[in-house]
Amino acid sequence: MAQKILIVDDDMRLRQMVMRYLDENGFKSSSASNANEMCKAIQRDTFDLYVLDINLPGEDGLRICQRIRLSGDVTPIIMVTARGEDIDRIIGLELGADDYLPKPFNPRELLARIRSILRRGSKSHHVLHDAANLTFIFGSFEFDGRARQLSQRGKNISLTTNEFALLKILIQCKGQVLSRAQLTGRLHSRDYTPDQRDIDMLVSRLRKQLQEDDPSVTYIQTVRGVGYVFIEPGGQEAHFA
């Protein structure tokens, strides 16, 4: 069954061009020109990925992205914008976007990024690095790779595709320092080279999700000048089930 992509952009010609290209490459695409139309489309159908323009009339793409994530919807989001400032990309990633693509863009690059994100999502539902499904209890958290869930004291925590995949990589390599380049290489395909600073944004978001009552407990620690390491103070070993 073809995977469904929702294109949200107020440029009708661009929407039509992208939809035609995606449909020709095996996807089933729909479109919306603003936040209201996007909400109606989501109510009518479910989608595998959103391509969301930042500069929309009314509610802009950043606010839409924030609202989607706060609602618990972890559908992958690629932010698209004509703005060239890094701050827009950084804010979008901090709010939960999975990727960022500036206009004008080549439809082939958008297609490559969509395929890359959807492949990562598929892998995160099963296994990473040909390992069995990972289950891991640390502090007040339980990570269940089989169910693709992270919970704290029995309450599920919503993670985006990238957040879940990165956490799984870190847990699998518990105690091992991984550079940003290593994390980027494991997280992304070779279809394109993402900015390694995106890893910093992703780690920042994960840390906010992994908060204990004791603020001194930090599971994902920074190794200055190198990268990150997952350390669990006095906890159980990860195991594969």
Salt bridges, closest charged atoms under 4 A:
ASP9 OD2 - LYS103 NZ 2.88
ASP45 OD1 - LYS4 NZ 2.92
ASP53 OD2 - LYS103 NZ 3.65
GLU59 OE1 - ARG67 NH2 2.97
ASP86 OD2 - ARG197 NH2 3.76
ASP88 OD1 - ARG83 NH1 3.38
ASP98 OD1 - ARG69 NH2 3.03
ASP99 OD1 - ARG113 NH1 3.06
GLU109 OE2 - ARG113 NH2 2.76
GLU163 OE2 - ARG205 NE 2.90
ASP191 OD2 - ARG119 NH2 2.52
ASP195 OD2 - ARG89 NH2 3.60
ASP195 OD2 - ARG197 NH2 2.73
ASP198 OD1 - ARG89 NH1 2.56
ASP200 OD1 - ARG180 NE 2.72
ASP213 OD2 - ARG153 NH2 2.99
GLU237 OE1 - LYS174 NZ 3.52
